[in-house]
């Protein structure tokens, strides 16, 4: 589906296997639809290959997830794995920190999106699941990427119903300064609050969330630390979310 696909294929003389959704390919995805379960916000589709159709479910949402899955199926096919065999594994294989539904907590999503484009894509993709409300928790790294702070604020202002601005990896920059920069770029009228301590921000989001809401915890994803004053401190977001939900539900 990439506009440069023909150009790249013309320049390579070895074996070629194609995959695509918008255009015909050796592995062609069609009939895309989103689904929501206790363990995933995902996408399912049909993979047509060699005249056979295989239904595939992927535990992450969006057309790009279907495209990634098709790529995996096509690559596995080169090694003798059938689409049906690949589909059986894809159906229960999450990618840690990428649109990851926190175990047992549907609607609580951890994702690594930490720049403007990634956060915009994540928010727009999750919006398609029609949440009651959409909450977004995010920060930005310290010491660099000042431009990114505006992009993140623009994304959350446009697509979240409520934003909690917090710390990401502030490193040697005061986290309050990073948060202040982000907040300065929030759109007029966009509701938000600032909570410096990310653990406290997580607890606040969990407490605020109502049935049917989606809460996106963006920026940390698969990381198991926070970088503060040059030190990596243990921090696993999904563990804290589960801890917060357990305590608040008592």
N, C-alpha and C positions, 0 to 999 in steps of 0.2 A: 504493500500500500504506500510505501515511501515514494515521493516523487522522483527520487534518484535511483529507484530500484532497477529500471531498465539500463541505466548508465553503468551501474555496478555489475550487473549480470553480463553485460557485453564485454566487460574487461576481464572476466574470469572464465577460463577455458576448462576448468575441471567440472566434476559432478555438481549439479545445481538442484536444490530442492527449495520450492517456494511455499510461502504461507501468506494468507491475506484474508481480509474480511470485505473490504470495499471492492476488490478486484479478484478475478479468477486466479486460482493458485493450485498447486499440488495438494495442499491442505487448506481448504476453504472454510471459513467460519460463517455461519448464517443463523438466522432466527435468534438473535441475541435478546436476552431478557434478564432482568435483575431479580434476585430473590433475597429474602431475609429470613434467617433462622435463629435458633438459640445460640449458635456458634459462629455465625458469619453473616456479613452483608456481602453477597456475592453476585456473580453473573453466570448464567448458563447459556449454552449455545450448541448448535450442531456442527460437527466437523465432517466435511465431505472429503473423502480421499479414496481414489481408485474405485469410484462408483459405489462406495459404501458410506453410510451415515452413522456417526457415533455421537451420542449425546454426552456433553461434557459440562461439569459443574466446577467452578473455581471459587475458592474461599476469599476472594477479594473483588471489589466492585469495579465497574467501568469498562469501556471498550478496550482500553489499553491492557487490562488484565486478560481479556479474551485473546488479544493479540499475543501477549507474552505466553499464554498457555499454548496457543497454536504453534509458536516457535518451539516450545519444549516438546510438544507432540511430534513435530516434524523432525527435530533433531534426534529424538529417541527412535523414530522410525528408521533413521539411517543405520541404527544399530540393532534392528530386528524387533523392536518393541512395537506392538500393534496399538492403534489409537484406543482400542477398548482397554488394553492393559494400562496405558497412560492415564486414561480417564478414571480408572479405578483408584489410582493413587492421587491424582489431582483433587478428587472429591473430598479428601480429608487431609490435605496438606496445606496448612497456612504458611505464610512467609512472615517470620518474626519481625514485628515492628512496622509492617507494611499493611495498612488497613486491618490491623489485628484486633479482632473482637476479644476483649478481656474475658477469659474463661468464666462461663456462668453468668456473664453480665451483658446481654445483648443491648446494643445501643451505646456501649462505652468502648470507644475506638482509640487505639494507639497507632500513630503513624509518624514516620520520619520526616514528613514534609517540613522543611526548615528554610525555604526561600519563597519568594512571592509566587512564582509560577507553580511550584509544587503545592503550596497551600491553596491557591486558587483552584487547581485541579481537584484536590482532595475535597474541598468544600462543595464545589459544584457537583462532584460525583455523589457525595453523600446526600446532598439536597434532593436528588432524584428519588430518594427513599421516603420522601414526604414526612419528615419528623414533625411531631407536635411543636417542638421548639428545637433550635439548633444552637448548641453552646460550643464555643471554641476556647481552648486553653493553650497559650503558646508564649514563647519568649524569643530571644535572639542571642547569638553568641556575642561575647564582649571583645573589645579590642580591635574590631574590624567590621567589615560589611555594614557600614552605617546606611548605605543605600537600601540594603535589604530590609531594614526596619520599616521604611515607608511602604515597601511592597507588601510586607506582611500585614501592616495596618490596613492598607487598601483592600487586601483580600478579605480579611475578617470583617471589616466594615461593610463590605458589599454582600457577603453571603451568610454571615452568622447572625443569629438573633441576639446573642449576648456574648461578649468577649471577656475573658479573664487574662490580662497581660501579666506575665510572671517571668521568672528566670529560666534560662536555658543552660548554657555554659558560659557564665559571665567572665570566668578566668580572672584576670587582674583588673578588669574594669568594674567599678562599683555597679552592682546589678540595678540599683535605683536609677542610675544614669541611662542604662540601656532601656529600661522600662519607660522612663520619661520621654526618651526619643520616640519610641513606638507610639505612646499615647498622644504625642503631639501631632501625629499624622492620622489619627482616627478621624473618620468623617464626622462632621457636625451632626449631632443627633443619634449617632451610633452608640448604643448602650454598652458600657464596659466598666470594669473596675481593675485596679492594680493591686496585686498581692506579691510581694517580693519573694517570699519563701515558696518554692514550688510545691512542697508537700502541703502547705496550708492552702495553696491555690487548688490543688486536687481535691482536698476535703471540701472546700467551698463549692466547687463545681458539682461534686457528688451530692452534697446537701441540697443544692439548688435544683437539681434535675427532677423532673416530673415524669410520670409514666408516659411513654411514647416519645420522649426526648432522645435526641442523639447528642452525645458529648464527644467531641474530637479533642484528644490530647496530642498536640502536634509538636514535632521538633526533636523529641528524644528517641522515639521508635525503639530500635533494638538495643540502644546504648544501655549499659548497666552502671553508669557513673554520671556525676556532675563535675565539671571542671571549675573549681573555685580557688582563686589565689594560687594558681599553678599546681593544685593538688586534685587528683581524681578521687572523689568521694563516692562511696557506694550509693547507687540510686537506680532502682529498677521500677519504672513507672507502673507497670501492670500490677506489681506486688502492692504498691501503695494504694492504687485504685481499689483493689480487692479488700485491702485492710480498711480503707475509708468506708466502703459500702457495708462491710460487716459491722463496723462500729456504729455507723449512723442508723442502721436498720434495727439495732437493739431496742 
